Amino acid sequence: MSTLTSSKTDISKNKEIKTNVIPKENFQDLKNWKYCSKCSSVLYNNVTGHFAEFLVNYVPKGVAPNTVTAFAFFFSSISMVLSFIDCGLNNERYASTSICYISAACYFTYQTLDNIDGKLARKLKASSALGFFFDHNLDSYSISTITITGMSIFGLTSSFENNLIYLATTIAFFMTTWEEYVTGVMNLPIFSGVDEGAYVTICIFIISGYYGSDFWTKNELFGFQLKKLIMLNLLFLSSVFILIK
């Protein structure tokens, strides 16, 4: 009898904890929540968006949108883990051809699944604040995993360079999310890091696999290492994006 009483007490405590996470007065806001976005991306509106619309029809029945989101995060994470194994934690070695190709495939899969999950949720009429929160959180982690993978493939060994690139990508993501929080609209520009930026990165991974990941260090353009030029371009575009936001 005492065991039963204690279990009931635990359950009531858990209910109190759950209701205290989100104030009761905000429950109605969760029920009324609706995702709103404005995507001006040329690539998404003409290619990748239609590709995702086509693929969503082949998602097996019973697969929840959050499951697709979780699988997307898995692919973005596995490339980072493999690059650590291949290159070392401090990028002591250049990435092998296989890791470059695997990273490109993982990023492509992540990007595709990330486009599918929202469309699947709307198709099943299963869009929710929880799904939105889950998707955005895993996307924020994926920004880190993909950026770290890119650092390994580029062979960046300088802490300053690594921190600079990491801050550029994460702050740009943060500003987009902050704008959405303030305005209620996810606004993506004509050249979006989520779409165009993703496929530029995929192409860089493929080129690294074909020519070798040291290609960006050994070759120069206008007297600058290709690696440095790409870094400068990334920093410039991120800075412009942040200023616009």
Buried (B, 14 or more C-beta within 10 A) or exposed (E): EEEEEEEEEEEEEEEEEEEEEEEEEEEEEEEEBEBEEEBEBBBBEEEBBEEBEEBBEEBEEEEBBBBBBBBBBBBBBBBBEBBBEBBEEEBEEBBBBEBBBBBBBBBBBBBBBBBBBBBBBEBBEEBBBEBBEBBBEBBEEBBBBBBBBBBBBBBBEEEEBBEBBBBBBBBBBBBBBEBBEEEEEBBBBEBBBBBBBBBBBBEBBBBBBEBBBBBBBEEEEEEEBBBBBBBEEBBEBBEEBBEEB
